Amino acid sequence: MDDPAVLSVISAEDVTPAGPVTPKERIQSIDVMRGVALLGILAMNIQDFAAVSAAYWNPTAYGDLHGWNYAVWYLCALFAELKFMSIFSMLFGAGIYLMTSRIEAAGRNPGPIHYRRMGWLALFGCLHGYLLWTGDILFTYALGGMCAYLGRKWRPKTLLISGLVFTAIATAVSVGAYASLPYWPKKNVDQMRDDFWKPSQARIDREIAVHRAGWLGEEKARAAENLGNQIQGNIFLAFWRAYGLMLAGIGLFKLGMFSAKAPARVYVWFMALGLLIGIPVVAFGIHQEFVHHWEMRQVFFLDFQYNYWASLPVCLFWIGLVMLICQKGWLPAARRRLGAVGRMAFTNYLTHTIVCTFLFYGWGLGLYGKLDHVQQFGIVLAIWAAQLIISPWWLDRFQFGPFEWLWRSLTYWKLQPMRKRAPVPAVPSPAEA
């Protein structure tokens, strides 16, 4: 291993075992950033948990969009939509690079461990998507992680450029679909609109009935939708963005951006780019969507691109803000709690699904389609508060979150120690005695 960025964060004593990362080896700024991203993702996912799926892409398809409901939706679209998923993808790429570099430094081949890890993640993603919720991203991350491994040793500039190129593939697909849509059979376009964009009242009623029907009643529709997401969703959008941003994340890590070691002025510039370029362009894109009355062909395939690309400088705003806070040592209590949430990101992500499907689906309280944006965000705030309290409490007692422990045990084919060992009291020397 000859990369100075990795040598600067992995000491000689840290690389002796090629097992899971221990608390002393972690980079706190990455954990904090991951915690912020994980919590931010829920602000968008709650819309898919709580209401008709078309409303995630087209907020006029279902529900109230006036007053405070509009304000909540607008702020989430401005600051959260695609932003936190993008940051999480970057951090996932950085994590792949850190783990494989650490294993290589111990004199072992990281390939088998990495691909076993991604294979288990793909299985978790399938179980998550087919059995609980079709918004799963774990399967996509597993696919992207398998590919990102191959480019982990590229130079930062190559990684950043390649990441943007792969991210742009989804844009090329969207523009191509926009150009070709007038030549599609009308019945296919109408079916797409009813299934995905502007469902009829009959379609809305069926979807609500399915989600309130109980687990078995939901399963047939969930399995079909999840299969479509895994195939079409990845081909047209999700894989290209996740994979491209994983590469970009490795590049940013190599440049020291995620370890809070870049000059403070760099993080200030990141924030300025997000506020002065990213946010205004996203806002303009939202304006265009309303100007075009949320017409499917124009809005989904073209106007969506404003946020698709402007979300990247908004990501830099969030990265700059969090890294600057970590670098300056500000808000220590908040950093500790957010870092704990980040260390348990896998468990906390799946907990989002368990809690929200219980609240909204028929196997639980059956609130699907009943809560507006303000009420949904109230649930988000409650879950944030719970995870900010529970995560540090748990990690004070255990080394890993429950699902992190399971994933690591499967990856290394060995049960990992779960409980933290009590510190061994120092034995006084004869002179001190």
C-alpha positions as CSV (number, residue, x, y, z in Angstrom):
1,M,0.0,0.0,0.0
2,D,1.5,3.3,-1.1
3,D,-1.2,5.8,-0.9
4,P,-0.3,8.6,1.6
5,A,-4.0,9.4,2.3
6,V,-4.5,5.9,3.7
7,L,-1.1,5.8,5.5
8,S,-2.2,9.0,7.3
9,V,-5.2,7.4,8.9
10,I,-4.0,3.8,9.4
11,S,-1.1,3.3,11.8
12,A,1.2,0.3,11.8
13,E,-0.4,-1.2,14.9
14,D,-3.9,-0.9,13.3
15,V,-3.2,-3.1,10.3
16,T,-2.0,-6.2,12.1
17,P,-5.3,-8.0,12.0
18,A,-7.4,-8.0,8.8
19,G,-10.7,-8.1,10.6
20,P,-13.4,-5.5,11.2
21,V,-12.4,-2.0,12.0
22,T,-12.2,-1.3,15.8
23,P,-13.4,1.9,17.4
24,K,-9.9,3.3,17.7
25,E,-9.4,3.0,13.9
26,R,-12.5,4.9,12.9
27,I,-12.4,8.4,11.4
28,Q,-14.9,10.3,13.5
29,S,-15.7,12.9,10.8
30,I,-16.8,10.1,8.4
31,D,-19.1,8.6,11.1
32,V,-20.6,12.0,11.8
33,M,-21.2,12.6,8.1
34,R,-22.7,9.2,7.7
35,G,-25.0,9.9,10.6
36,V,-26.2,13.1,9.1
37,A,-26.8,11.4,5.7
38,L,-28.6,8.5,7.3
39,L,-31.0,10.8,9.1
40,G,-31.5,13.0,6.1
41,I,-32.4,10.1,3.9
42,L,-35.5,9.4,6.1
43,A,-36.8,12.9,5.3
44,M,-37.3,11.7,1.7
45,N,-38.1,8.0,2.3
46,I,-40.9,8.8,4.7
47,Q,-42.9,10.0,1.7
48,D,-42.6,6.6,0.0
49,F,-43.5,4.7,3.2
50,A,-46.5,6.9,4.0
51,A,-48.4,7.5,0.7
52,V,-49.0,6.5,-2.8
53,S,-45.7,5.8,-4.6
54,A,-46.3,8.2,-7.5
55,A,-46.4,11.1,-5.0
56,Y,-42.7,10.6,-4.3
57,W,-41.9,11.8,-7.9
58,N,-45.0,13.9,-8.5
59,P,-46.3,15.6,-5.3
60,T,-49.5,16.6,-7.1
61,A,-50.4,13.0,-7.6
62,Y,-51.8,12.5,-4.1
63,G,-52.2,14.4,-0.9
64,D,-52.3,18.1,0.2
65,L,-49.7,20.5,-1.2
66,H,-50.7,23.8,0.4
67,G,-49.5,25.9,3.3
68,W,-47.2,24.1,5.8
69,N,-47.5,20.9,3.8
70,Y,-46.1,22.7,0.8
71,A,-43.3,24.3,2.9
72,V,-42.2,20.9,4.3
73,W,-42.3,19.3,0.9
74,Y,-40.4,22.2,-0.7
75,L,-37.6,22.3,2.0
76,C,-37.1,18.5,1.6
77,A,-36.9,18.8,-2.1
78,L,-34.5,21.7,-1.8
79,F,-32.1,20.3,0.8
80,A,-32.7,16.6,1.0
81,E,-33.9,14.9,-2.2
82,L,-31.0,13.0,-3.8
83,K,-28.5,14.9,-1.6
84,F,-28.2,12.6,1.3
85,M,-28.4,9.4,-0.8
86,S,-25.6,10.9,-2.8
87,I,-23.4,11.6,0.2
88,F,-24.1,8.1,1.5
89,S,-23.0,6.7,-1.8
90,M,-19.7,8.7,-1.6
91,L,-19.1,7.5,1.9
92,F,-19.8,3.9,0.9
93,G,-17.1,4.2,-1.7
94,A,-14.7,5.7,0.8
95,G,-15.5,2.9,3.2
96,I,-14.7,0.3,0.5
97,Y,-11.3,2.0,-0.1
98,L,-10.5,2.2,3.6
99,M,-11.4,-1.4,4.3
100,T,-9.6,-2.9,1.4
101,S,-6.5,-0.8,1.9
102,R,-6.3,-1.9,5.5
103,I,-6.5,-5.5,4.5
104,E,-3.8,-5.0,1.9
105,A,-1.6,-3.3,4.5
106,A,-1.9,-6.5,6.6
107,G,-0.5,-8.5,3.6
108,R,-3.7,-10.1,2.5
109,N,-5.8,-10.1,-0.6
110,P,-8.9,-8.0,0.0
111,G,-10.9,-9.3,-3.0
112,P,-12.5,-12.4,-1.4
113,I,-13.5,-10.5,1.7
114,H,-14.9,-7.6,-0.2
115,Y,-16.9,-9.6,-2.6
116,R,-18.3,-11.8,0.2
117,R,-19.3,-8.6,2.0
118,M,-21.1,-7.3,-1.1
119,G,-22.7,-10.6,-1.7
120,W,-24.2,-10.7,1.7
121,L,-25.3,-7.0,1.3
122,A,-27.1,-8.0,-1.9
123,L,-28.9,-10.8,-0.1
124,F,-29.9,-8.4,2.7
125,G,-31.1,-6.0,0.1
126,C,-33.3,-8.7,-1.5
127,L,-34.8,-9.7,1.8
128,H,-35.4,-6.1,2.7
129,G,-37.0,-5.3,-0.7
130,Y,-39.0,-8.4,-1.2
131,L,-40.2,-8.9,2.3
132,L,-40.6,-5.4,3.7
133,W,-40.2,-2.3,1.5
134,T,-39.6,-1.8,-2.2
135,G,-37.5,1.4,-1.6
136,D,-34.5,-0.7,-0.8
137,I,-31.1,0.7,-1.8
138,L,-28.8,-2.1,-0.3
139,F,-29.0,-4.2,-3.5
140,T,-28.0,-1.3,-5.6
141,Y,-25.1,-0.5,-3.3
142,A,-23.9,-4.1,-3.4
143,L,-23.8,-3.9,-7.2
144,G,-22.1,-0.6,-7.2
145,G,-19.6,-1.7,-4.5
146,M,-18.7,-4.8,-6.6
147,C,-17.7,-2.4,-9.5
148,A,-16.2,0.4,-7.4
149,Y,-13.6,-2.1,-6.0
150,L,-12.0,-2.3,-9.5
151,G,-11.3,1.4,-9.6
152,R,-10.2,1.9,-6.0
153,K,-6.5,2.5,-6.9
154,W,-7.1,5.1,-9.6
155,R,-5.9,8.6,-9.0
156,P,-8.3,11.1,-7.4
157,K,-8.7,13.1,-10.6
158,T,-9.5,9.9,-12.6
159,L,-11.9,8.8,-9.9
160,L,-13.7,12.1,-9.9
161,I,-14.0,12.4,-13.7
162,S,-15.1,8.7,-14.0
163,G,-17.6,9.2,-11.3
164,L,-19.2,12.1,-13.1
165,V,-19.2,10.2,-16.4
166,F,-21.0,7.2,-14.9
167,T,-23.4,9.5,-13.1
168,A,-24.2,11.2,-16.5
169,I,-25.3,7.9,-18.0
170,A,-28.6,8.2,-16.3
171,T,-29.0,11.7,-17.8
172,A,-28.3,10.3,-21.3
173,V,-30.9,7.6,-20.7
174,S,-33.5,10.2,-19.6
175,V,-32.9,12.5,-22.5
176,G,-33.1,9.5,-24.9
177,A,-36.4,8.5,-23.3
178,Y,-37.7,12.1,-23.6
179,A,-36.9,12.1,-27.3
180,S,-38.4,8.6,-28.0
181,L,-41.6,8.9,-25.9
182,P,-43.7,10.4,-28.7
183,Y,-43.0,7.2,-30.7
184,W,-44.1,4.8,-28.0
185,P,-47.5,3.1,-28.3
186,K,-50.1,5.3,-26.6
187,K,-51.3,2.5,-24.4
188,N,-47.8,2.0,-23.1
189,V,-47.4,5.7,-22.2
190,D,-50.9,5.8,-20.6
191,Q,-50.0,2.7,-18.5
192,M,-46.7,4.2,-17.4
193,R,-48.5,7.4,-16.4
194,D,-51.1,5.5,-14.4
195,D,-48.6,3.2,-12.8
196,F,-45.9,5.6,-12.0
197,W,-46.7,9.3,-12.4
198,K,-50.4,10.4,-12.2
199,P,-52.5,7.4,-11.1
200,S,-56.2,7.3,-11.6
201,Q,-58.4,7.3,-8.5
202,A,-59.1,3.6,-9.1
203,R,-55.4,3.0,-9.1
204,I,-54.9,5.0,-5.9
205,D,-57.7,3.1,-4.2
206,R,-56.1,-0.2,-5.1
207,E,-52.7,0.8,-3.9
208,I,-54.0,2.1,-0.6
209,A,-56.1,-1.1,-0.1
210,V,-53.0,-3.3,-0.8
211,H,-50.8,-1.5,1.7
212,R,-53.5,-1.7,4.4
213,A,-54.2,-5.4,3.7
214,G,-51.6,-7.0,5.9
215,W,-48.2,-8.5,5.1
216,L,-49.6,-11.4,3.0
217,G,-51.9,-9.1,1.1
218,E,-49.0,-6.8,0.3
219,E,-46.5,-9.4,-0.7
220,K,-47.6,-10.1,-4.3
221,A,-47.6,-6.4,-5.3
222,R,-44.4,-5.8,-3.3
223,A,-42.5,-8.6,-5.0
224,A,-43.5,-7.4,-8.5
225,E,-42.6,-3.8,-7.7
226,N,-39.3,-4.6,-6.1
227,L,-38.3,-6.8,-9.1
228,G,-39.0,-3.8,-11.4
229,N,-36.9,-1.5,-9.2
230,Q,-34.0,-4.0,-9.2
231,I,-34.0,-4.3,-13.0
232,Q,-35.5,-1.1,-14.5
233,G,-34.6,1.2,-11.6
234,N,-31.0,0.2,-11.8
235,I,-30.7,0.2,-15.5
236,F,-32.2,3.7,-15.9
237,L,-31.1,5.6,-12.8
238,A,-30.1,4.1,-9.4
239,F,-27.0,2.0,-10.3
240,W,-25.3,4.7,-12.4
241,R,-25.7,7.4,-9.8
242,A,-24.7,5.2,-6.9
243,Y,-21.7,3.7,-8.7
244,G,-20.5,7.0,-10.1
245,L,-20.7,8.7,-6.7
246,M,-18.9,5.8,-5.0
247,L,-16.0,6.5,-7.3
248,A,-16.2,10.2,-6.6
249,G,-16.3,9.4,-2.9
250,I,-13.1,7.4,-3.1
251,G,-11.5,10.3,-4.9
252,L,-12.7,12.9,-2.3
253,F,-11.4,10.6,0.5
254,K,-8.0,10.4,-1.2
255,L,-7.9,14.2,-1.3
256,G,-8.6,14.3,2.5
257,M,-12.0,15.8,2.2
258,F,-13.8,13.3,4.4
259,S,-11.2,13.1,7.2
260,A,-11.7,16.9,8.0
261,K,-8.0,17.5,7.1
262,A,-8.4,19.8,4.2
263,P,-7.8,23.5,4.8
264,A,-10.9,25.2,6.3
265,R,-11.2,27.5,3.3
266,V,-11.9,24.4,1.1
267,Y,-14.9,23.5,3.2
268,V,-16.1,27.2,3.2
269,W,-15.9,27.0,-0.7
270,F,-17.9,23.8,-0.6
271,M,-20.6,25.6,1.4
272,A,-20.6,28.6,-0.9
273,L,-20.9,26.4,-4.0
274,G,-24.0,24.7,-2.5
275,L,-25.7,27.9,-1.4
276,L,-24.8,30.1,-4.3
277,I,-25.1,27.6,-7.2
278,G,-26.7,24.4,-6.0
279,I,-29.7,25.7,-4.1
280,P,-30.7,28.3,-6.7
281,V,-30.6,25.8,-9.5
282,V,-32.6,23.2,-7.6
283,A,-35.2,26.0,-6.8
284,F,-35.3,26.9,-10.5
285,G,-35.9,23.3,-11.4
286,I,-38.8,23.1,-8.9
287,H,-40.2,26.3,-10.5
288,Q,-40.1,24.7,-13.9
289,E,-41.9,21.6,-12.7
290,F,-44.8,23.8,-11.7
291,V,-44.6,25.9,-14.8
292,H,-45.0,22.6,-16.8
293,H,-47.9,21.5,-14.6
294,W,-46.0,18.3,-13.7
295,E,-46.5,16.8,-17.1
296,M,-44.7,13.5,-17.1
297,R,-42.6,13.7,-20.2
298,Q,-41.3,17.2,-19.6
299,V,-40.9,17.0,-15.8
300,F,-39.6,13.5,-15.2
301,F,-37.2,13.2,-18.1
302,L,-36.0,16.8,-18.4
303,D,-36.9,19.1,-15.5
304,F,-35.7,16.4,-13.0
305,Q,-32.2,17.0,-14.3
306,Y,-31.9,20.3,-12.6
307,N,-32.0,18.6,-9.2
308,Y,-30.1,15.6,-10.5
309,W,-27.0,17.7,-11.1
310,A,-27.5,20.7,-8.8
311,S,-27.9,18.2,-5.9
312,L,-24.1,17.6,-6.2
313,P,-23.0,21.1,-5.1
314,V,-25.7,20.9,-2.4
315,C,-23.9,17.7,-1.2
316,L,-20.7,19.8,-1.1
317,F,-22.6,22.3,1.2
318,W,-23.5,19.5,3.6
319,I,-20.0,18.0,3.4
320,G,-18.3,21.4,4.0
321,L,-20.6,22.2,6.9
322,V,-20.1,18.9,8.7
323,M,-16.3,18.6,8.0
324,L,-15.8,22.2,9.3
325,I,-17.7,21.4,12.5
326,C,-15.6,18.3,13.0
327,Q,-12.3,20.1,12.2
328,K,-13.0,23.0,14.6
329,G,-14.3,20.7,17.3
330,W,-17.6,22.4,17.5
331,L,-20.8,20.8,19.0
332,P,-19.0,17.8,20.7
333,A,-22.2,16.4,22.1
334,A,-24.0,16.5,18.7
335,R,-21.0,15.0,17.0
336,R,-20.9,12.1,19.5
337,R,-24.5,11.3,18.9
338,L,-24.4,11.7,15.1
339,G,-21.2,9.6,15.0
340,A,-23.0,6.8,16.9
341,V,-25.9,7.0,14.4
342,G,-23.3,6.7,11.6
343,R,-21.5,3.8,13.1
344,M,-24.9,2.0,13.3
345,A,-26.1,3.1,9.9
346,F,-27.0,-0.4,8.6
347,T,-29.1,-1.1,11.8
348,N,-30.6,2.4,11.8
349,Y,-31.5,2.2,8.1
350,L,-33.3,-1.1,8.6
351,T,-35.0,0.2,11.7
352,H,-36.4,3.0,9.6
353,T,-38.1,0.4,7.5
354,I,-39.3,-1.7,10.4
355,V,-40.8,1.3,12.3
356,C,-42.3,3.0,9.3
357,T,-43.9,-0.1,7.7
358,F,-45.4,-0.9,11.1
359,L,-46.8,2.6,11.3
360,F,-48.1,2.8,7.7
361,Y,-48.7,-0.8,6.4
362,G,-51.6,-3.2,7.2
363,W,-49.5,-5.5,9.3
364,G,-49.2,-2.6,11.8
365,L,-51.2,0.5,12.3
366,G,-52.3,0.9,8.7
367,L,-51.8,4.7,8.4
368,Y,-50.9,4.4,4.7
369,G,-52.3,7.4,2.8
370,K,-53.7,9.1,6.0
371,L,-51.0,11.5,7.0
372,D,-50.0,14.7,5.3
373,H,-46.4,16.1,4.9
374,V,-46.4,17.9,8.2
375,Q,-47.5,14.8,10.1
376,Q,-45.0,12.6,8.2
377,F,-42.2,15.0,9.2
378,G,-43.3,14.8,12.8
379,I,-42.7,11.1,12.6
380,V,-39.2,11.8,11.1
381,L,-38.3,14.1,14.0
382,A,-39.4,11.4,16.5
383,I,-37.3,8.7,14.8
384,W,-34.3,11.1,14.6
385,A,-34.6,11.8,18.4
386,A,-34.9,8.1,19.2
387,Q,-31.9,7.1,17.2
388,L,-29.8,10.0,18.5
389,I,-30.5,8.7,22.0
390,I,-30.4,5.0,21.5
391,S,-27.4,4.7,19.2
392,P,-24.8,6.1,21.6
393,W,-26.4,4.2,24.5
394,W,-26.1,1.0,22.5
395,L,-22.4,1.6,21.5
396,D,-21.5,2.4,25.1
397,R,-22.3,-1.3,25.8
398,F,-21.7,-3.1,22.5
399,Q,-19.1,-2.9,19.8
400,F,-21.5,-3.0,16.8
401,G,-25.1,-2.4,16.0
402,P,-27.1,-5.7,15.7
403,F,-27.1,-5.8,11.9
404,E,-23.5,-4.6,11.6
405,W,-22.5,-7.5,13.9
406,L,-24.4,-10.0,11.7
407,W,-23.0,-8.6,8.5
408,R,-19.4,-8.6,9.8
409,S,-19.7,-12.1,11.2
410,L,-20.9,-13.4,7.9
411,T,-18.3,-11.5,6.0
412,Y,-15.4,-12.8,8.1
413,W,-17.0,-16.3,8.6
414,K,-16.5,-15.8,12.3
415,L,-18.7,-14.6,15.1
416,Q,-17.5,-11.2,16.2
417,P,-17.4,-10.2,19.8
418,M,-20.5,-8.2,20.6
419,R,-20.2,-6.9,24.1
420,K,-17.5,-4.3,25.0
421,R,-14.9,-5.6,27.4
422,A,-14.7,-3.8,30.7
423,P,-11.5,-1.8,31.0
424,V,-8.8,-3.6,33.0
425,P,-7.9,-1.5,36.0
426,A,-4.3,-0.4,36.1
427,V,-2.1,-2.3,38.6
428,P,-0.1,0.1,40.7
429,S,3.7,-0.3,40.7
430,P,5.4,-1.2,44.0
431,A,6.5,2.3,44.3
432,E,3.0,3.7,44.0
433,A,1.7,1.0,46.4
